[in-house]
């Protein structure tokens, strides 16, 4: 499970340090030292561990190719997907299209959201927090009701 959020710099070569807590699942011998990334929702990039990525891929594959919305989604989802290898110092190289999508910011917010990590620009992250706060209390009451 990923949780918490961290702000990290993107270096001049496009490398991003992944917080140590987020690297812990990659220490398992059965887990490859990489994340699978793709375009997320609300202007962020999603990063998944291999097993979670495979589950998401299966969900996409189960959708009907006869639906033009599914085809459009699949094109963006898969064409934007990348394997992001984690180097020996815990960094990933963000491809140019990810850096462009994130506005070539010098800092990125990494947010742990259960089975995924989300990459945000700091301004977009702050906007999302404000937007999400409006419904948080209402939804929390539904989830936590006895």
C-alpha positions in Angstrom: 0.0 0.0 0.0 1.3 3.4 -0.9 0.3 6.4 1.3 1.6 9.9 2.1 2.8 12.5 -0.3 6.3 13.9 -1.0 7.7 16.7 -3.1 10.8 15.8 -5.1 12.9 17.6 -7.6 13.3 16.4 -11.2 16.9 16.8 -12.2 18.2 18.3 -15.5 18.3 14.8 -17.0 14.7 14.1 -16.1 15.4 11.7 -13.2 13.0 11.6 -10.2 13.9 10.2 -6.8 11.3 7.8 -5.5 10.7 8.0 -1.7 12.2 5.1 0.1 8.8 4.1 1.5 7.5 3.8 -2.0 10.4 1.6 -3.0 9.8 -1.0 -0.2 7.7 -3.3 -2.4 10.4 -3.5 -5.0 12.8 -5.1 -2.4 10.9 -8.4 -2.8 12.9 -10.8 -5.0 9.8 -11.7 -7.1 9.1 -8.0 -7.9 10.9 -6.4 -10.8 12.6 -3.1 -10.0 10.3 -1.0 -12.1 7.0 0.8 -12.2 4.5 0.8 -15.0 3.3 4.3 -15.8 0.6 5.8 -17.9 -1.6 8.9 -18.1 -3.9 9.1 -15.1 -6.9 11.2 -14.3 -7.2 14.8 -13.3 -3.9 15.7 -14.9 -1.6 13.3 -13.1 0.5 10.3 -14.1 -0.2 6.9 -12.5 2.6 4.5 -11.5 1.8 0.9 -10.7 3.7 -2.1 -9.5 3.9 -5.0 -12.0 1.1 -7.1 -10.5 -1.3 -4.2 -10.2 -0.5 -3.1 -13.7 -1.4 -6.5 -15.0 -4.8 -6.3 -13.2 -5.5 -2.9 -14.8 -4.5 -4.2 -18.2 -6.9 -7.1 -17.8 -9.7 -4.7 -16.9 -9.1 -2.7 -20.1 -8.9 -5.8 -22.2 -12.3 -6.9 -20.9 -14.0 -3.8 -22.2 -15.7 -4.0 -25.6 -13.6 -3.0 -28.6 -16.9 -2.3 -30.4 -17.3 0.8 -28.2 -15.5 3.8 -29.6 -14.9 5.2 -26.1 -13.0 2.0 -25.2 -10.9 2.3 -28.3 -10.1 5.9 -27.6 -9.3 5.2 -24.0 -7.1 2.2 -24.9 -5.1 4.3 -27.4 -4.2 6.9 -24.8 -3.8 4.4 -22.0 -1.4 2.1 -23.8 0.4 4.6 -26.1 1.3 6.7 -23.0 2.3 3.6 -21.0 6.0 3.1 -20.1 8.2 0.8 -18.0 10.1 3.0 -15.6 13.1 1.1 -14.3 14.4 2.1 -10.9 18.1 2.7 -10.8 20.4 1.7 -7.9 19.9 5.1 -6.2 16.1 4.8 -6.3 15.4 7.1 -9.2 13.3 6.7 -12.4 13.9 8.5 -15.6 10.8 10.3 -16.7 10.4 10.1 -20.4 10.1 13.5 -22.3 6.3 13.0 -22.8 5.8 12.6 -19.1 7.9 15.7 -18.4 5.9 17.6 -21.0 2.6 16.4 -19.6 3.7 17.6 -16.2 4.6 21.0 -17.6 8.4 20.5 -17.4 8.2 21.4 -13.7 11.3 21.2 -11.6 9.4 19.6 -8.8 6.8 16.8 -8.7 4.5 15.7 -6.0 4.4 11.9 -5.5 1.2 10.9 -3.8 0.7 7.4 -2.5 -2.9 6.3 -3.3 -3.3 2.7 -2.1 -2.1 0.5 -5.0 -0.7 3.3 -7.1 1.5 6.4 -7.0 0.3 9.6 -8.7 2.7 12.2 -10.1 1.4 15.8 -10.0 2.7 19.3 -10.6 2.6 21.1 -7.2 0.0 23.6 -8.4 -2.2 20.8 -9.9 -1.8 18.8 -6.6 -3.0 21.8 -4.5 -5.9 22.4 -6.8 -6.9 18.7 -6.6 -6.7 18.8 -2.8 -9.0 21.8 -2.7 -11.4 20.2 -5.2 -11.5 16.9 -3.3 -12.0 18.5 0.1 -15.5 19.6 -0.9 -16.8 16.1 -1.1 -14.4 14.4 1.4 -16.6 14.8 4.5 -19.8 13.6 2.7 -18.1 10.6 1.2 -16.2 9.8 4.4 -19.6 9.6 6.3 -20.8 7.1 3.7 -17.7 5.0 4.0 -17.3 5.0 7.8 -20.9 4.7 8.8 -21.5 1.8 11.2 
